[in-house]
Amino acid sequence: MEIKRVIILVLDSVGAGEAEDAIEYGDWGANTILHTLQYNPDLRLPNLERLGLRGVVFNENGNYIASYGRLRENSKGKDSISGHWEMAGVILKKAFPTYPNGFPKEVIDKFEKLTGKKVLGNKPASGTEIIKEYYEEHKKTGNPIVYTSADSVFQIAAHKDVIPLDELYKMCEVARYEVCVGEHEVARVIARPFIGTPETGFIRTSERRDYAVKPPYKTVLDLIKEKGLNVVGIGKIHDLFAGVGLTESIHTENNIDGLEKTILEVSKDYEGIIFTNLVEFDANWGHRRDFKAYGNGLKDVDNMIPAILEKMKPYDMLIITADHGCDPTFKAHTDHTREFTPLIVYGDHVKPNVNLGLRQSIADISATLSQIFNVERINGSSFLDLIYK
């Protein structure tokens, strides 16, 4: 029996050590997995270690049940879109625009004209902090809070009692399709609804919605879908690919929910791709430099690995990887870190304990999928022949 389904589990931002060009991004010295382990000395991840985590992080030889290695990002930038797109075969030669001084006047003027609302904020900021800073004015005026980060994002925050969800989403559509275009085509426009008060604290709800640009050309997901196979996106996958190349999208509330829905999907019997993103590592813990919560998140994944392996079919292959880094101990800034990404590959048809080393591109995942499903290779080099048994 051959491989007929691939489960890709993306631990969003769980990087595996500084890339050669990390210094160009201000990220020299970052290592998300290693530092999370060092800052949480009691953290034990026996299931991930059994799969080969120590081989990934320390290049240690061991009797691992999976093949393992690391991947180099070829795309410019260090955001979720470039990382995920490269997994699917798209390599970006030019980074999406970023706005370290806020958005230029022509962008804000056009947004205000089309929405009829004045903008509050317009600067790079922590999402939780800018809400606190502008909440009272937001509540008084009904105007949206607009901000960005080191990533290529146009984010709009609004309290649900001040700007209803439908209105917030419409504002985001205006920003995506009419404002952030041409030279200002950011990677994502993000709706950031929140609830709460200064007294009770603010909570950003799970009704966040990302409006991503579409990939510039067909990905391996499109090609597999065109063969009539299932391509199921779980979590943020739909947002990152603007729904393109997917046959089904499943929303998740958090990492645990994403893992549970992945297990449920793995228990089903069909051919194709299950593509899961666990976003809490990045959004909730990495950017906030909360290494304790980050470690707990890794433990949650480790605890649920056995259930995933138990539900896998003889024709399944599991890939555990990441899209970039976000070292929760890094002090230079609070943004993503330019790192290699981990690669762990497991299944009945996968040789155990094969060290794949440092692969030339995250797109090697795409090339491997192309070989498995017999579709055109877009970018990257397949590692299937090195691990197939």
Secondary structure, 3 states (H helix, E strand, C coil): CCCCEEEEEEECCCCCCECCCHHHHCCCCCCHHHHHHHHCCCCCCHHHHHHCHHHHHHCCCCCCCCEEEEECCCCCCCCHHHHHHHHCCCCCCCCCCCCCCCCCHHHHHHHHHHHCCCCEEEEECCHHHHHHHHHHHHHHHCCCEEEECCCCEEEEEEECCCCCHHHHHHHHHHHHHHHCCHHHCCCEEEEEEEEEECCCEEEECCCCEEEECCCCCCCHHHHHHHCCCEEEEECCHHHHCCCCCCCEEECCCCHHHHHHHHHHHHCCCCCEEEEEEECHHHHHHHCCCCHHHHHHHHHHHHHHHHHHHHHCCCCEEEEEECCCECCCCCCCCCCCECECEEEEEEECCECCCCEEEEECCCCHHHHHHHHHHCCCCCCCCCCHHHHEC
